[in-house]
């Protein structure tokens, strides 16, 4: 690959990761407020997912700053471990909420944020997949899948929130939490299987 082309792709990779970082830093604040206000396990879990996405983006920035197989393996393992922790937390929390029959409140702010986040994450994921493939960088590609999952999770949480708000299906919120468990578990398997 031409050095100029590689440099341009690296700049694009960094720009995509910084955009993801900025979005998720704002998202944590929005989601924390919305989750507390609505007492929503799905919004809290999605906030934790945003925190993991911040960590994953930071790892990719670190990895892009100095290539090396050892650095790539470490970054991938850390991303996988973070998703494993998220899956365990959400499985426990969703089960407790369903068992006790806790009814979350409606969350217009959560609905709006997750709808916009889904669109943003799908666009960022496509950019990372394309750039990671062009750079032949497995860490950027893996983090692109994390971002895609973030978009899918936003859709799952949005669905749960909308069903709770429109039909009163309180159980849709913790069920959306289980959707996050499924996707987080799938990403853990993908990362630790090498990709």
N, C-alpha and C positions, 0 to 999 in steps of 0.2 A: 504494500500500500504506500502511496506517495506520502511523504512527511506532511505536506500541506493539507492533504485530505484527512490524514489521521488527526492533525491538530484541530481542524475544523470539527471533526466528529467528537473529539474530547471536549471541546468548548460546548458543543450541543449537549453532550452527556452531563456536564457540570450544570448547564442552564436548566435542564430538565429536573435535575436533583434539587437545585436551589428553589425552583418553583414549587416542587413537591414539599420541600421543607417549609416554605413560607405558608403554603395552603394549610398544612397540617398543624402548624403552630397556632394559626388563627382558629382552626377547627377545634383544637383542644379546648380553647376558651369558650367557644360557642357551644360545643357539645357538653362541657361540664355544667354550664348554666342551664341548658335545656334538659339534661339528664336529672339534675337535682330538682328542677321545677316540676318535671313530669314524673319523677321517680321511675325512670325507664331503664331497665336492665339492658335493652338493646342499644340505647343511646350511650350508656356508660361503657358498654363493650366496644362500641364504635369509637368512642373517645380513646380507649386503650389501644385499639387498632391504629388510630392516628399517632399515638405515642410510639408504637412499634414502627410505623412508617417513617417517623422522624429518625428513629435509630437506624433503620435500614438505609435511608437516604444518606445519613451521616457516614455509614459504613461504605457506601458506594463512592462517596466523595473521597474518603480516605483511600479506598482501593484504586480509584482512578488517578490519584496523586502519585502513586508509585506501584507500578505493575509488579507482579510476581505471583507465582503459583501458591506459595505459602500464605500470602496476604489474601488471595482470592478464596482459598479454602477456609481460612479463619472467618472472613466476612460472611461467607455462605453459612457456616455453622452457627454463627451468632444470629443471623436472620432466622434460621430454622428454630433455634432455641427460643427466641422471642415469640414466635408463633405457637410453639408448644405450650408456653406459659399462658398465652392468651386463650388457647383452646381449653385448658384445664380450668381457668378462672370462669370462663363463660359457661362451661358445662355445669359447674357447681352452682353458679349464680342463677342460671335459668331454671335448673331443677328445683332450687329452693323457692324461687318465685312461683313456679307452677304448683309446688306442693302446698304452699301456704295460701295460694289463691290471691296474691297481692295484685291489685288493679292499678296500673299506671294511669296517670292523667294524660290528657291530650297535649300535644306539643307542636303547635304551628311553626315555631322556630326550628324544631328538629326536622319537621317535614321539609321546610324550605331548604335548610342547610344540606340535608342528605340528597335532595334532588339535584342541587347545583354541584355538590361534591361528586356525584356519580358521573356527571358530564365531564367535569374537570379531570377526574382520575382516568376515565376511558381515553381522553385525549393524551394525557401524560404517558399512560401505559403504551399507547401506540408509538409515541415518539421514542420511548426507551427501548421497545422491542426492535424498532428499525435501527436505532443508533447502536444498540448492543450487538445486533447481528452484523452490522457493517464493521464494527470494531473487533468482532470475534471475542467479545468480553462476556463470560458467563455470569459474572456478578451483576452487571448492568441488566442483562437479560432476566436473571432471577428476580431482581428488584422490580423490573418491569412487570413480572407476573404478580409480585406483591401489590403493585399499584393497580393492576387489573382486578385483583381480588378485592382491593379496597373499593373499587367502583362497584363490583358485584355485591359486596357487603352493604354499600350505601343503598343499593336497590332493595336488598332484603330488609334492611332496617326501615327504609321508606315504606315498603309494603306493610310491615307490621304496624308502624305508626299510623298509616292511613286507614288500615282496617280497624284499629282501635278507635280512631277519631270518627270514622263514618258509620261503622256498624256496631261499635261497642265491644268488639272482640278483644278483650283485655289480654287474653292468652296469646294473641298474635305477637305481642312484644317479646316475651321470653322465647317463643318459637323462632322469631327472627334471631335471637341470641344463639339458638342451636344451629341456624344456618351459618353463622359466623364460626361456630365450632367446626362444622364440616369443612368449610373452606380453609380455615387455619390448619386443620389436620392434614388436608390434602397438600397444602404448601410445605408442611413439615416433611411429609413423605417425599415430595419432589426434590426438596433441597438436599435431604440426606441420601437420596438415591443417586444424586449427582446430576440432577437436572433437567 
